[in-house]
Amino acid sequence: MTLEKESDKYSDCLKNVTEYFQEYCVNTSIHGLKFLGEKGRSLIERIWWFVFITASLYFCVSSIIEAYRKWEYSPVVVSFSTSETPVWKIPFPAVTICPQVKAQRKLVNFTRLILKKRNKQFLDKEENKQLEYMSMICKTEWDLIGETNFTEIIDGNDIIDFFIKIQPSFFDTVDRCYWLGKNCSEDIDYIFTPLITKEGICYSFNLLDRNEIFTDHADNTFYDKFLIPRQPLSQWSLEKGYQFGSDLDAFPRRTTVGGVHGGLELLFNLNSSDLDYLCGDAIQGYKVILHNPLQIPYVKQRYFRIGLNQDVTIAVKPNIMTTSKQLEHYQSKRRRCFFNHEKKLKFFKVYDQQNCLHECLSNFTHDYCGCVGFYML
């Protein structure tokens, strides 16, 4: 009696499930299930609809999994907004100018040194030193002049003092300077900051003060000697922009109008007797780099040239990229980026890609060679 009752119980349960399934198939809006559970359908027809529905579910689940994986590995979506930002809410870019004339020929004649070396003529101690130092900032095919007997490590103080001594005065070569249509020639030595780069000594306009760029760990003879506090403290930050209530004269400098009269205008006057085509590129003049006022420029990044006897006008069209605060809840590994407060650098106060590359290059060079380049931290 007990076995019979249990058998009847399971039979009634299966019957109820079958009825409920048929009722669901008849009333559901999902296409295909109606034909699968509807009464009067043949077995072949039911098998066909079962295969069709199973295949559909497979592709749907596959699409969902693919979308989930894409969200898991790339949760950040970049969208472009058509809204415009007033030009006075963003700083004017820092303008770094690198003269291609590296030395006064009356002090150092690089071409003559190269020719003497190529012809295997005798070079005294001072000439060897000049050739060695100039080779660090002049592009030269050393295969054409044979082997060199240069030292491996050079004192940073000596080489920087050497560059300062031999380079023509940048401020004397600026014949005319206009900022926002106003003459700034008298303040040229104040608004331009000397900067050491792989190209030698360059000069930056609108660069923040060294105390706002570097930490106390930054050690470079040139920066300690020349990037003295010469600019006012900034009223702008990379994430928040200009401080509320700051006037239009706040630092870093910003413009209020577009066009030539809303920017920086310079007129250079070079001494042709100092041109040395073996030192540097074939095109003499200047290399100009536009970058963030918080960044130390890297000469190999995008730059443009100003040749001799040329009038060059550069139009700058800024693009602003903002990051939603909602991304802070994601792990940095998932969003593949860091917010400024999440990552700290040893040498720079502000974390961004350019500063990170500078620091990584210095660290790698030091670990691999036991020393760094004269222009590195």
N, C-alpha and C positions, 0 to 999 in steps of 0.2 A: 504493500500500500504506500509505503514511503517513497519508493523509487518511481511509482506511477505518478504520484503527486508532483514530485520534482520534475519529471518529464513534461507533465502538463504545464508546469510553471514556466519552463524554458520555452515551450512551444507558444504559449500566450505572449511572452516577452518578445520573441522573434516576430510574431504576427503584428504586435503593436509597432515595433520598429519599422517593419515593412510598410504598414499603413501610414505611419508618420512620414516616412521618406517619400512615398508616392504623393501624399498630400503636399509636402514641401515642393516637390518637383512640378506639380501642377500649378502652384501659386507663385513660384519664384520668378523673378525678372531676369535671372541669369540664363542666357540663351544656351540651349542644348540640354539642360537638366530636365526640361519638360518632356523631351522625347525619350530621355533615359528612363524615367520612372513612370511614364504614362502607360496605362493599361491598354492592352491590345497591340502593343508593338512586338515585332518579331525579334527573335534572339539575335539575328545578324544585324538588325538595325540598332539594337541596344549596344552590341559590341562596337559598332562603328562610332556611335556617339560617345561611348566610353573612351575609346582611343583618341577621338578628337578633343574631348574635354581634358584628358590627361596631358596631351601635347600642349594645349593652350596653357594649362597650369604650369607646366614645365618652363615655357618661355616667359611667362609672367613672373615666376619666382626668380628666374635667372636675371631678368631686368631689375628686379628689386634688389637682389644681391649686388649687382654691378653698380647700381646707384648708391647703395650703402657703402661699398668699398670706395667709391669716388668721394663721398662725403667724409669717410674716415681718413683718407690720405690727403685730400685737398678740401678742407672745410672752408677755406677762404675764397670768396668770390669777388673779383674785381669788377666794379661797375663804373660807368662814366656818367657824370652828371653834367648837364648843360648850364648849370648855374654859374654865374660869373662872380669873381672876387675883385673888389676895388684894388687898384695897384698900390695904394698907400697902406694896405694891410700886410704886404709882404716886403721883405727887405730887398734893396737893390743887390744884385749878385756881387760877390767879391771879384775883383779884376786883378789878376796876377800877370805882370809883364816881365818877360825874361829877355834881356838884350842878347842878341847874337854876337855882338862885339864883346869878347871876354876880357881883352887886355889892351892897354895902350901900347902900340907897337914900339914906342920909344923905350918902354920898360921891358916888354917881352915880345919878341918877334917869333911867333910859333912856326911860321913858314920857314924861316931861316934855320931854326933848330931842327926841323924835320929834314930839310935838305942836307944839313951837315951830318945828321944821323944816317941818312940814306947813302950818302957818299963816303961813310965810314971815316969822317973827319973827327978830330979830337974835340971832345966837349969837356970843359972844366967842371968843377964841382957845382958851381952856381947854375950853369947851363943844364946840367943833368937834373938838378933840382927843379928848374923851371919846366923842363920837358916832362918830368914825372908828374908834377902838379897839374900842368895844363892838360895832360893826357886824360885826366879824370873828368874833364868837362868838355873836351874836344873830341869829336868823332874822327878817328884816324884808323886807317887800315894798317895795323902794325906789321902785317906780313910784308909790306912794301919796304919797311925800313930795317928789317932784320930783328935779331934778338935784343932784348933790353936787360939791363942789370939793375932794375928798380928794386927798392927795398919793399918788404912785405907790409910793414905797418908804419903809418905816418901819424905824427902828432896832430890832433885835431886843431889845437890852437894855432899851430904854425901854418897849416894849409888855409885856414879861414882868414887869417891875417894877410896871407899872401894874396888871396883873391880880392880882398878889400883894397889892398895897396895898388894892384895893377889895373883894376877895372875902371874905366872912365866913369866919372860921376853921373849917375842916372839923373839927378836933379838938374844938372847943368844941360843935359840933352833935351829936357822937356822945355820947349820954347813957349808953349802956351797951354793953359789948363782951364777948362770950364766945367763946372758942375751945376746942373739945373740952369744953365744959361748965365751963371755968374762966374766971374774971374776968380780962379783959385790958385793962380801961379805963385802968389806970395806964401801960400800955405802948403806948397807941394811937398816939402820935407816933413810935414806933419801928417798929411792925409795918406801918404804912401809909407808902408811898413816894409823894411828890408826883410828878406826871407831867403833861407838857404835851401836849395833844391839840387837835384842831380845836374841841372844845367848851370850851376853856379849860384850867384846871388841874383835873386829876382825881387820884384817890388809889388806889394799887394795894396790895392785900394779897397776900403770897406771891410777889412779883416778885423775880427774881434781881437781884443787884447789877449796877450799870452796867458794871463791869469785866468781867463775864461775858457781857454782852449785846453791848456795842459794841466796835469796834476803835478804834485810835488815830486813825483818819481821821474818826470821827464828830465833827462840830462843831455843837454847838447850845448856845446860852448857858444855857438852862434846865437841860439835862442836866449841863453842867459845874458849875452852881451848886447843884443840888438833889439829883441822883442821886449823892450822895457815897457812899463805902462805908459803908453803914449796916446791911447784912445780912451774916450770916456766909457764908463761902464754901460753895458748894453741894457736896453729896456725891452728885450725881445728874447723869446725862447723858441726852440724848434717845435715843441708840441703845443704851446699856448699862444704863440704869436706875440704881438706887442702888448705891453701892459696897458691896462685900462687907464685912460686919462693921459697917456704919453703924447707929447706934441709931435709935430711933423719933423722937428729937428732932432728927434731921438736917434740914438745910435743902436744898431747899424743904420746907415743912411738909407733913405727910401725916396722914391720919386712920387710925384702927384699927377704927372701928365706923361703921355707917350710922345714918341718922336725924338728927334735929335736934341731938342732943347730940354728934354726931360731926362737926360742921361749925362754921361761923362764924355768930354771931348778933349783930346790931347793932340798936340802938334810936336813932333820930335825933330831935332836938328843934330845929325850925326857928323862926326869928323871923318871924312873919307879916308884920311891917312891911317886910321885905326882898323880899317876893314882887313880881315884875314880870312880868306876863303877856305883855307885848310883847317881852320878851327870852326867847328859847327857845320851847318848845312850850306848847300850851295846858295840858298836864298838868304841873303843878309837882311837884317832888320830886327824884328821882334817876334817872339812867340807870346800869345795871349791866351790865358786860361780863365774861363768863367766858372765859378764854383760857389758853394755855400759859404757864408761868412764864418761859419764854425769849423771849416775844414782847412787842413793844410793841403795845398794842391799837389797833385801827382802829375809830373810833366808828361808822362806817357798817356794820360787820359786825353780826351778830345780837346784839341786846341786849334786855333787858327793863326795864320801868319800875317804880319804886316811887313811888306817889302819896302825897299827904298823907292822914293819918288812915287808913292801910291797914296791914294785917299780911300780908306776902307771904312764902311759903315756897317755895323753889326746890329741886327734887330733881335731882341730877346723876347721870346714868348713863353712865359712861365706856365708850368702845369703843377697843380697842387694835388697831392695824394693824401687823403686822410684815412685813418684806420678806426673802425668802430670799436667803442669800449667793450662791446659784448665779446670781442675776441680775447679779452683778458681771461675769460673763464676757460679757454682752451689751453692745453699744454703747448709750450713753445715748440715742442717736437712735432706736434700735429699741425700747427699753423705755419711752421717753418720760418719763423721770424721772431725777433725779440722786441719788446717795447724798451724804451730808453732806460726805464728804471729797473728792468729785469737783468740787464747785463752791464758789467762794469769793466772798463779798460784800465790798464795800468798807467798809461801815459796821457790819455785823453779823458776829459771830463764828460764828453758827450759820446754816446755809443751810436755809431752809424757804420754803414758798410765801408766808406772810404777810410775813416779813422781806424777801423778794424784791420783793413788791408795794410795800412801803414805800420801798425803795431806788429802784425804777424810777420811782415817782411823783415823788420828789425830783429825780432826774436829769432826767426829762422836763420838769418845771416849770422847772428851772434852765436847760436848753438852750433852752426855748421863750420864757421870760420874762426870763431874765437874773437872776432872783432866786427865792427860795423862800418858802413860807409860814412864819410864825413858829414853827409846830409841827413843821416838817420838819428833817431833818438837812441 
